């Protein structure tokens, strides 16, 4: 099983490298607006593989459990992902897949970058 790192940045988000900036179908990007009234959770992929959920360090297993649990919340919280600089596209693609499997991001529940509220 692939173990991926997530961590939060409290002040701003890093964009993925230019060659892998296109978000998957159904995901929101920096040109989109976050759904109205949606609570927002943040995940950040750190270069060293460390993970944070809304500023708190957690394991990948804990993140998966949190994603599966919050995916049942109504309204469903919006998930905003960001990255440390220097990550490869492969790391970002695997991170997106890890999150999407637990949270169904392709249904418009996730985004990357500085989204408008």
N, C-alpha and C positions, 0 to 999 in steps of 0.2 A: 504494500500500500504506500502510495506516495505521501510523504509528510511535507507539508508546506508551511511557510511562515507568514504570519500576519502581524502587523503592528500599526498603531495609530500615530498620525502626526497631528498635533494640536493646532499648529499654525500653518496652514497651507498643505497642498498635496503635490507630490511629484508626478509628472506624467510618465507613461511608459516611453521607451525609445521610439523615435519617429516611425521606424519601420513596422512597429507592432501597435501603433496607437489606435487603429480602427477597432472599435469595440464589437463584440459578437452581435448578431442579429437579436433584437429585443432588448439590448442593454441601452442605457442612456449615456450620453457623453457630455462634454462641457458645453455644448450648444443647447442642451435640453433643460427642461425645468423638472425639479423634483415634484412628484405628485402632491397636491394640496393636502394638508393635514396629516401627512405621513410622518410618523416619528423617524428619525434618522439614526442608524447605527453605522459606525466606521470601522473599517478593517484596513490594515496597512501591511504590505509584504516587505519585510526587512531583508536587506542583503545577507545578513548572517543567519536567516531562517527563524529568527525570533518572531513571536506572535503577540499581538495585542488586539483586544476587543474593546473599543471605546476607552482606550488608554490603559487597560489592565492586561498584564502579561498572562497568557494562557497557552495551553498545549494545543496541538492540532486536533486531538481527539475532543478536547473541550470545545473548540471552535465549531467542529462539526455538530456536536450536540446542541450548542447554542443556536446554530443556524437551523437545525431541524425543529427546534422548539419555537423559535421566533417566526418561522415560516407559517406557523399555525395562528399567530396573533392576528387580531382584527382591530383596527386596520393593520395590514402587514407593514412592518417597518421597512423603510427604504434603506438599502445597503450601499454605502459609498466606499469604494475601494481606491486605495492609492498605494504608491510604491516608493521604495528607496531608489535613488538614482544608481545606475550601473547594473541593473538587472538585465539578464538576457531575455529575448522574446520567448524562448522556451520556458523559462521560469514563470513569466507572466501568463503564458498560455496555460500552463499546468495549474497555476493559482486560480485563474478564471474557471477552469474545469472543476477544480476542487470545490469552489464556492457554488458554482451552478448546480452541481449534483445534489447538494444539500438544500439549496435555496430557490431553485427554479428562476434564475436570473433572466432567462430568455423571455419571461412573461412581463418584462418591464419593471422588475423589482430591484434592479441593481444599476449602478452607474460608476463612472470613473471620472476623476478630475474635479475641477471646480464647477459644480453644478449650481444653477440658479434656483432660488427657493421662491 
